[in-house]
Amino acid sequence: MKYDVVVIGGGPAGLAAAIRASEGGASVLLIEREARLGGILKQCIHDGFGVVRFGEKLSGPEYADRFVKQLKQTNVQVSLFSFVTRTVKRGKTYQITYVCKDGLVNVECDKIVLATGCRERTKNAIGIHGDRCAGVYTAGAAQNLVNILGIMPGKKVVILGSGDIGLIMARRFTLEGANVVGVYEAKPTPSGLTRNIQQCLNDFDIPLHLSKTVTRIFGTDRLQRVEISDVDEQMRPIAGTETLVDCDCLVLAVGLIPENELARELKVPLDPKTKGAIVDQNCQTLADGIYACGNALHVNDLVDYVSESGEIAGGDSAQHGLSRDLRKIEAAGKLLYVVPQRLDVNSRLDKVVMYFRASEELTNQRLTVTADGETLFTRVYGKLLPPEMERIVVDFGKAKALNDITITLEDK
Amino acid sequence: MDFEKTLNQVRKRFGVEVSVREDERSVFLGGECDNWENIVAIGKMFVTEGKHVVNDIRLAGHVEQPECLPKLTDNALEGTDWDVLVIGGGISGCAVARELSRYKLKILLVEKHSDVARGASGANDGMVHAGIDLKHQCLKLKYGVAGNAMYGDVCKELGVNFRRSGQYVIFDSRLIRFLAKSTVRRAVKHGIVGVKILNKKQIAEAEPRVKDFAVGALFAPSTGCVSPYQLTIAYAENAVQNGIVASLNTAVTAMTVENGKVAKVTTNRGTLAARCVVNCAGVFADKVAEMAGDRYFSIHPRRGTDLLLDPKAEGVPTQNISMGPTLKSVSKFGSGSTKGGGVIRTVDDNYLLGPDAVEVPDREDTSTCKQSFDNVFNKQSQVCPSLKRSDVIAYFSGVRAATYEEDFLIERSSKIANLVHVAGIQSPGITAAPAFSKDVAKTVAEYLTSVGVDVQQNPQFNPIRPRPVKANCLSDEERDKLVKKDPDFGKIVCRCEEISLGEIKQALRNPLGVRTIDGVKRRVRAGMGRCQGGFCMPLVTKIIAEEAGVALTEVNKDDDGSNVAVCKIKEVWL
């Protein structure tokens, strides 16, 4: 079979990409690894999804369902329980091999949209030592156990990491009657959205301990206790500050990493800061015809933006590509990262969506986008937090020249 | 032995007073010391030709960890009668059981954990050693070299992957390279084939990633690698297929001796009788010997930590590389203990760094610690300077069952007639197991014959253990055919290692009846990849519950009591 576009991943980014590509006139195949569409949204039964896009607070499954319903109105072919085993470039097209219950399937396509989401960092990634007992789970795995399988990973829970999923799980465990002993965060500031600190911790009197981390695990069969240590400015544990906390479950919400196995296989250059692909304003990677969107591109904090980047990628993938002329977008000052990292001056320039994060908690900042010294965009921020991704729309079309593009965040 | 002289040295070096006595087999040490490493060092000072050290020097203030014992108690084995009882389901016990299954005998293998390969056999780097670093006249050398030569055939029979990949010991000085000539001569004498010294150009060609600092290398082509737990599992499965009985969650807790023989053996599943008992109890081998009043050696646990790298890690040598002695550490080489680990490419194409060697007072202390992690990482960074901390996806420790003589102890007891010890099996134990297990089986058969048992060959013995299907190793055509036959092989459950539902179900139908998360992991690698089970663990939990017909809350990670979940939702208050 030959398709114009193959979208890999049926979570919010892939759903949006497939819908938009199909609406743009492309023949589309959507490949999803699991038995159902929706990705991680399926297990996110809390609300708060879609505030930006729909002005409503939906649950994860409800948010996904809106896109699944929309998808059904299109001609997108969906292949569920399907796993891509190989992607090869053949001339100007790509050959994709996937395995599903019917066997091994080969398809050809002009464009690939990578919407493979992200994975969680594990206890090993952050250097926790000790025993290898049951009761230590990443937050996503714990959420699956509780919300999908309906079983409790523990009754007395320590949560490491104040990222959103850690906070959500703190509330979820509490609502199920478990005792959440506390949320521990190695950074001096919380990692999750401010609204989640309020709604998930403060509203339930769950203590948040900053500048502390779990350094050791104790337990023969199941977890019995964890060792907590204070950390210094570099987030290294300080010897002599160890205390023991009894618990039967440790939930790790210690960060997400874009999943880029396929991008690597296709030799798509990655950005070491985002750990996703380097893309232009249309979410096309440096490899012609390969797009990346959603959390595979960079870890978002709102699903609304995940869908948006899916739409950008899907919409562009449906168009017959002109040859690109890519210009580098330099990120300067106190920026953690900026997406896109490139601007294709041969494509649409007037409404370029850009996402950025501040490198640290900052007040009174000015963001400026310049091209060859000319200021194209400027905005003042009273407060910027690294957990909260910012989105701007820049009109590059009005620039006289686009050789030297810089985005800068500096003190006002 | 002149103990006074040694005792004086002990006083001088460690400032402690220890007691010493001896009998015809052993030197017994007693007393107290406040440092475990010193206790081990003192033990080693009393090693003498022809005798074993039993070191009972206590560590002051230390409360020994209680032994991890099964929670299960029943009478499944009560009153049963066996020709042979094999204690311990590590590589030794499983290989011995399999070799014994060539005979028509009633054989019972007991393992206290919920699966085999739970001790050192499941937590080492899987290197099949050439034996270049071993000294003369030791069992390690005899069985190591013989075992190495058997590997190709054994792994073929047992359906386990094995790769004879060779090993490079890197030198960073010309002097060491020169001195290595004696190692080559010794290798020739020991019958280790093909060992040679490579010059700077040759090693750079063989492994370009070490070209900046290697002035040469010792190359041992017969070194290989195997998955040590998969080999142990395969041995156990083949033994069961050939008629032995494997009883998991079964610990030996006591023995009675009558007329110089083990008469009754008590376990948590009842008291049984066996005509011959084989002690393959690993770090507890001396404790088992003691149960029979036969403690003439002691085990000092030595922990080793290995780090597992993401197979996608960049800049890692693709060959098995270890740093040879440097000018500073020259005395270490050829000492018979650990070479200090290396970078190993496993049969599953992961990379392992390590292991280190730390003397620990507790036999089951398989915890990891930052110090060992850092030591291994920093040490192996020498051969792999571009290595990043973030490339490490997992780390684990195993505890080696070392005797003070640092050699295998494989013999029939001179005191208890029907007791055979297979003790002190540490590196190169995995390498040596195919060889010594045959000798142990022979020893057992000879003993049984001598006491009037009619030992016959097992006519049903089949050396072949079917190789489990691994879908992503098949060609596209074969894989397509497999999935069309059984669609479960097309449903990927573990995305990091690309493991299908079909493979997981196949693993759950194993002859040992192991149905745990880690049991699945050890058999088919589901959960061993970069996400470390974050995605597939809940799915595997569900598959186990369905296949085993148990509630989700009854699924264990490993031993009984290691339940994935504590209760259903809405039941926390119940």
Interface residues (C-beta under 8 A of the other chain):
Chain A: R33 F81 F83 T85 T97 V99 C100 K101 D102 G103 L104 R119 E120 T122 K123 N124 A125 G127 H129 G130 D131 R132 C133 A134 Y137 T138 G140 A141 N144 L145 V146 I148 L149 G150 I151 M152 P153 G154 K155 E176 G177 A178 T215 T220 D221 R222 D248 C249 E261 R264
Chain B: C68 K312 T366 S367 T368 C369 K370 F373 S390 V392 I393 A394 Y395 F396 A471 N472 D476 R479 D480 K481 V483 K484 P487 G490 K491 I492 R495 E498 S500 R530 C531 Q532 G533 G534 F535 M537 P538 T541 K542 L552 T553 N556 K557 D558 D559 D560 G561 S562 N563 V564 A565 V566 C567 K568 I569 K570 E571 V572 W573
